[in-house]
Amino acid sequence: MSPSEQSIPHGHVLRYNLRERLTHWVAAAAYIYLLSTGLAFWSPWLFWLAAALGGAQVSRMLHPWAGLLFFASVWNMYVMWARQMKYTDDDRKWWKAVKYYSTNQDDKMPPAGRYNAGQKFLFWGFFWSSLLLLLSGIIMWSPQYFAWHSLIAMRISVLIHASAALFTMGLFMIHLYMGLFAERGAFGSVIRGDVSIAFAKRYHPAWYKEIVGESSSPRK
Ligand code: HEM
């Protein structure tokens, strides 16, 4: 039994180990900084965000570095979770039944594994967006290396950067709502690491069966 498993309270199971939680919070902190400074660059109405974060020069200097940190943590998520985030036939069934999920009729849902199809969508959305943000961001960061047709490269990069950022904002709002309000007990899992058995059985029944060693047969 690992040290993190020993400290799990009775009636709970480990959902996120320390490495997973640290990676998640580095990604979250970097993303919130990127979002605040990025919005300040985007609109004069939001410039106060950069002023509050040390001024325009500091924000402009640190934004790309925070971007590298964000990408590195998303990449670490990829290394840890990509295999568990693969789409399966059950995920297709999950989307078809999503109306039951949104009306809290979890017993009518196909059994979700460690991640449900919505979480997988969020993961891949963040993964591909952060790749686009990285590539377009690097072009904007070092225009001197793209001088051959820098104006075109720059315009395309601005467009890609803004579109990918906008897409992640949509994902982020849904993620906050789901993690903080919709699924009671989820937030504790990225803080302490554990969830109650009731949470695991309700939201991730196939995963629960897997970790307690039962074979996962479809629910009737
Ligand atoms: C303050 C900001 C954030 C909060 C409060 C938050 C909250 C949470 C919670 C509660 C979970 C556990 C969900 C569960 O297993 O049932 C989670 C998981 C996760 N978070 Fe965050 N998160 C935040 C920021 C981010 C950011 C910026 C990313 C972008 C990379 C991210 C990516 C993920 C991923 C991929 C998972 C695992 C799959 C999932 O549950 O969706 N989170 N987060």
Residues whose N, C-alpha, C, O or C-beta is under 5 A from the ligand:
A	BS01	HEM	A27 A28 Y31 Q119 L122 F123 F126 G179 A186 F187 V190
